[in-house]
Structure formats: structure tokens, C-alpha cells
């Protein structure tokens, strides 16, 4: 009680955030009951018929569900893998730069896309990859190659999604790993240098082992988002032509709810994703604790 009275002002400052969290994250949980109802908008939740697991059965038999589940996992895994590999590699390269002004400038430039919404960034991507006037296809034509319809080809579309996600996110990841590199004891490099290790061997035997816990931690925690392939990005870049390779669970839920008014099945899909994601988050935190000692206090 003494601690509660002592920190009463801090708890009072926290109150608005708690209220917002309760209104927008906990109250909507009640709407998940629609997944078990034959929901009719004119009847509401309380008067709609209870149908048990029928909506989940209908969801799993919905044309395109298996494809969207596969696309979700495929795209998410590639985003997790590249979201670790590219920032680590770039941070290692940037760490070798000794000109501080240049290093800070590069960090700022690569970090800027992180603050741009996918609504704006999608427009930029469409212009860059345009088959008629895009700078990429103009360069390909300059090389004597045929233009490629990147946003209208199912073979290229996943690559575009993964590539543009790297462009937007790797600056943030680079800063995290640069912070981890700043914590490496310089005495370790001096000892390695005395033993005759060059820059490459110092990176292999000193730098990477020292930042390995950070890499493992972020990788394991990223597994909890394996069903979050990026709705905003895909929704703004996908079109009917690339639906076969770009449709994910979130876009399927959007179509079921807002285009087909199948609210019960859409809610079932969202609940299915939430349950799996919750399990993966719990498992990822357990793994993070076992591998790196990280735990949520």
C-alpha cells in the first residue's frame, strides 16, 4: 500500500492508456462470439442462432482459405528471415565505417522509410515498378531486356512484397543491431588483434558471438508474428491478377466481412488466426527465455 500511495501519480498518468486499451482491445473480444453464431445484423448478437463450430467448418472449406494460409506463412517466414539477415549484414558493414558523419547520415536515410505509411509507400512502389514509365523497367530496357510487370505477375509479386518490406523495415533493425554492436567490449577486439586476427576473423569470432543473443531473441520473438504477413502492404499493392500469390488470411477476412457480408465466417477466421498467434507468442517467449534469458517482467 505504501508503494501504491507513493506511485499514485504515476498510476494516474497510466489511467488514460489503460482506459483506451480496455475500450479498443478488451471490449471487442466480446464480438468474437459472432464466430459461433449465425449472425444476422438485424437480429444482433443476442438473438442470432448459436451454430457452434459450423462457421469454422465453413471457413476451412472456403475456396482460397488453404491458399491464403500458405501465402501468409510463406510471406511471413521470408519477411522474418530477411528482417534478420539484412539488418545484421548492413549493421556489420556500417560498423566498419570510421567516418562518423557519413555513418550518422546513412543511418538517418535508411531509417526514413520506416515512418512512411504503406498507403504512401505503395504509391511510390507502383510508380517505380510501372511497366511503362517506372525507373526499374526503363533501366531494364536500357540493358536491352523486356519490361516486367512486377505488380501483375504472380511469380514476381511475392518478391516485390518481400523486397519492399526490406526497404521499409531494415533501417529500424539496423539501429537495433548497431546498438548491440556498441555494447561489444573493445578489449575483445584488442585481444583478437594481438592473436593475429584480421577484420574478417574479428567479425566471425568476436562481433557475431557478442550480438548472437540479440539475433536469437529477435528471431524467436518474430516467430509469434508468423501469421501476420502485413495486411497494409498487401492490401495496397495486391490486385485481382496477383491474388493467387498475394492473398493472405487478413485480406481474406476483409473480403469476407466487408465485401461479402459473411461476418460470422470472417470472425471465425480472425479468431482462428488470433488463437494460433497467441500460442506462437507464448512459445516464442518460452524459447526466448530458454535461449537468451529474456523474460517479460
C-alpha positions in Angstrom: 0.0 0.0 0.0 2.9 2.4 0.7 4.2 1.8 -2.8 0.8 2.3 -4.2 0.4 5.7 -2.4 3.9 6.7 -3.3 3.4 6.0 -7.0 -0.2 7.2 -7.2 0.6 10.0 -9.6 2.3 7.6 -11.9 -0.7 5.2 -11.8 -2.9 8.2 -12.6 -0.8 9.1 -15.6 -1.2 5.5 -16.8 -5.0 5.5 -16.4 -5.9 7.1 -19.9 -3.8 4.4 -21.6 -5.5 1.7 -19.6 -8.9 3.0 -20.5 -8.1 3.2 -24.2 -6.6 -0.3 -24.1 -9.8 -1.6 -22.4 -12.1 0.1 -24.9 -10.4 -0.8 -28.1 -8.8 -4.2 -27.2 -10.8 -5.9 -24.4 -14.4 -4.9 -25.2 -14.1 -6.0 -28.8 -13.2 -9.5 -27.6 -16.9 -9.9 -26.8 -17.6 -9.7 -30.6 -15.6 -12.9 -31.1 -18.8 -14.7 -30.0 -20.1 -14.0 -33.6 -17.8 -16.8 -34.7 -20.1 -19.2 -33.0 -23.4 -17.7 -34.2 -25.4 -17.5 -37.4 -25.0 -13.7 -37.1 -27.7 -11.5 -38.7 -27.2 -7.8 -38.5 -30.9 -7.2 -38.0 -31.0 -9.7 -35.1 -27.8 -8.7 -33.3 -25.6 -10.9 -31.2 -28.1 -11.8 -28.5 -30.9 -13.0 -30.9 -28.8 -14.7 -33.6 -28.8 -18.5 -33.5 -25.9 -20.4 -32.0 -24.3 -22.8 -34.5 -21.2 -24.0 -32.6 -18.2 -24.8 -34.8 -20.2 -24.6 -38.1 -18.6 -21.4 -39.1 -15.1 -22.8 -38.7 -16.1 -25.8 -40.8 -17.4 -23.4 -43.5 -14.2 -21.4 -43.2 -11.8 -24.3 -43.7 -13.9 -25.4 -46.8 -14.0 -21.9 -48.2 -12.3 -21.7 -51.6 -9.0 -19.9 -51.2 -8.5 -20.5 -47.5 -5.7 -23.0 -47.9 -4.0 -20.8 -50.5 -4.3 -17.7 -48.2 -2.9 -19.7 -45.2 0.1 -20.9 -47.3 0.7 -17.4 -48.7 0.6 -16.0 -45.1 3.1 -18.4 -43.7 5.4 -18.2 -46.8 5.5 -14.4 -46.9 5.8 -14.1 -43.2 8.7 -16.5 -42.9 10.6 -14.7 -45.7 10.0 -11.4 -44.0 11.3 -12.7 -40.7 14.4 -14.3 -42.4 15.2 -11.2 -44.4 14.3 -8.9 -41.5 17.1 -10.5 -39.5 19.7 -11.2 -42.2 19.7 -7.8 -44.0 19.9 -5.5 -40.9 22.6 -7.7 -39.4 24.7 -7.6 -42.5 24.1 -3.9 -43.0 24.9 -3.1 -39.4 28.2 -5.1 -39.6 29.2 -3.2 -42.8 28.2 0.2 -41.3 30.1 -0.6 -38.1 33.3 -0.8 -40.1 32.9 2.8 -41.3 35.1 5.2 -39.3 33.7 8.5 -40.7 31.1 9.4 -38.0 29.3 12.0 -40.2 28.8 9.5 -43.0 27.6 6.8 -40.7 25.0 9.0 -39.0 23.8 10.2 -42.4 23.4 6.7 -43.7 21.5 5.6 -40.6 19.1 8.6 -40.9 18.5 8.0 -44.6 17.7 4.2 -44.3 15.5 4.9 -41.3 13.2 7.3 -43.0 11.0 4.8 -44.9 10.1 3.2 -41.6 8.0 6.3 -40.8 6.1 6.3 -44.2 2.7 4.6 -44.2 2.1 1.8 -46.7 -0.6 3.9 -48.3 2.1 6.4 -49.5 4.8 3.9 -50.0 2.6 1.7 -52.2 2.0 4.6 -54.5 5.8 5.1 -54.7 6.3 1.4 -55.4 3.7 1.4 -58.1 5.4 4.4 -59.9 8.9 2.8 -59.5 7.8 -0.6 -60.9 5.4 0.7 -63.6 5.9 -1.4 -66.8 5.7 1.7 -68.9 7.2 4.6 -67.1 8.8 3.0 -64.0 12.5 3.6 -63.4 13.2 -0.1 -62.9 11.7 -1.1 -66.3 13.4 1.8 -68.0 16.7 0.6 -66.7 15.9 -3.0 -67.9 15.0 -1.6 -71.4 18.3 0.3 -71.4 20.1 -3.0 -70.8 18.1 -4.5 -73.7 15.7 -6.5 -71.6 12.0 -6.7 -71.8 9.9 -4.7 -69.2 8.5 -6.8 -66.4 5.0 -6.3 -65.0 6.1 -6.8 -61.3 2.8 -6.0 -59.8 0.8 -8.1 -62.3 2.9 -11.3 -62.3 2.3 -14.0 -59.6 5.9 -15.1 -59.9 7.3 -11.7 -59.2 4.7 -10.4 -56.7 5.9 -12.2 -53.5 9.4 -11.0 -54.3 8.1 -7.4 -54.6 6.4 -7.8 -51.2 9.5 -9.1 -49.5 11.8 -6.6 -51.2 9.7 -3.6 -50.4 9.3 -4.8 -46.8 13.1 -4.9 -46.5 13.3 -1.4 -47.9 10.8 -0.1 -45.3 11.9 -2.0 -42.2 15.6 -2.8 -42.4 16.6 0.7 -41.2 14.9 0.1 -37.9 16.5 -3.3 -37.5 19.9 -1.8 -38.4 19.7 0.7 -35.5 18.9 -2.2 -33.1 21.9 -4.1 -34.1 24.1 -1.0 -34.2 23.1 -0.5 -30.5 24.1 -4.2 -29.8 27.4 -3.7 -31.6 28.1 -0.6 -29.5 27.9 -2.8 -26.4 30.8 -5.1 -27.5 33.8 -4.8 -25.3 36.7 -3.2 -27.3 39.1 -5.3 -25.2 37.9 -8.4 -27.1 39.0 -6.8 -30.4 42.3 -5.8 -29.0 42.9 -9.4 -27.8 41.9 -10.8 -31.2 44.2 -8.3 -32.9 47.1 -9.5 -30.7 46.3 -13.0 -31.7 46.7 -12.0 -35.3 43.0 -11.9 -36.3 42.1 -9.6 -39.2 38.8 -7.7 -39.5 37.1 -10.7 -41.1 38.1 -13.1 -38.3 37.3 -10.4 -35.7 33.8 -10.2 -37.1 33.4 -14.0 -37.1 34.9 -14.8 -33.7 34.1 -11.6 -31.7 31.4 -9.5 -33.2 28.8 -12.2 -34.2 29.1 -14.2 -31.0 28.6 -11.0 -28.9 25.4 -10.0 -30.8 24.2 -13.5 -31.2 21.8 -13.3 -28.2 20.2 -10.2 -29.8 19.8 -12.0 -33.1 18.3 -15.1 -31.5 16.0 -13.1 -29.3 14.6 -11.0 -32.2 14.3 -14.2 -34.4 12.4 -16.1 -31.8 10.1 -13.3 -30.9 9.4 -12.8 -34.7 8.0 -16.3 -34.8 5.0 -15.0 -32.9 4.1 -12.9 -36.0 4.2 -15.8 -38.4 0.5 -15.3 -39.3 1.0 -11.5 -39.7 2.2 -11.2 -43.2 1.4 -7.4 -43.4 -2.2 -6.5 -44.3 -1.5 -2.8 -45.0 1.3 -3.6 -47.5 -0.5 -6.4 -49.3 -3.9 -4.6 -49.4 -2.4 -1.6 -51.0 -0.3 -3.5 -53.6 -2.4 -6.5 -54.4 -4.8 -6.6 -57.4 -7.1 -9.4 -58.8 -4.3 -10.6 -61.0 -1.9 -11.3 -58.1 -4.5 -12.6 -55.7 -3.2 -16.2 -56.2 0.2 -15.4 -54.8 -0.6 -12.4 -52.5 -3.9 -13.3 -50.8 -3.4 -13.8 -47.1 -5.6 -14.5 -44.1 -6.1 -10.8 -43.3 -7.2 -9.9 -46.8 -9.5 -12.9 -46.9 -11.1 -11.8 -43.7 -11.5 -8.3 -45.2 -13.3 -9.6 -48.3 -15.5 -12.0 -46.3 -16.6 -9.2 -43.9 -16.8 -6.1 -45.9 -17.4 -7.3 -49.5 -19.4 -10.5 -48.9 -21.0 -9.5 -45.5 -20.2 -13.0 -44.2 -19.5 -11.7 -40.7 -19.6 -15.0 -38.9 -17.1 -16.7 -41.1 -14.9 -13.6 -41.1 -14.9 -13.5 -37.3 -14.1 -17.3 -37.3 -11.1 -16.6 -39.5 -9.9 -13.8 -37.3 -10.4 -15.9 -34.1 -8.5 -18.8 -35.7 -5.6 -16.5 -36.5 -5.7 -14.9 -33.0 -5.6 -18.3 -31.2 -2.7 -19.6 -33.4 -0.8 -16.3 -32.9 -1.4 -16.4 -29.2 0.0 -19.9 -29.0 3.0 -18.9 -31.1 3.7 -15.8 -29.0 3.7 -17.9 -25.8 6.0 -20.5 -27.4 8.3 -17.8 -28.7 8.6 -16.1 -25.3 9.4 -19.5 -23.7 12.1 -20.1 -26.3 13.5 -16.6 -25.8 13.7 -17.2 -22.1 15.5 -20.6 -22.6 17.9 -19.4 -25.3 18.7 -15.9 -24.2 17.3 -15.5 -20.7 14.8 -12.9 -21.9 11.5 -12.7 -20.0 8.7 -10.2 -19.6 8.8 -8.7 -16.1 
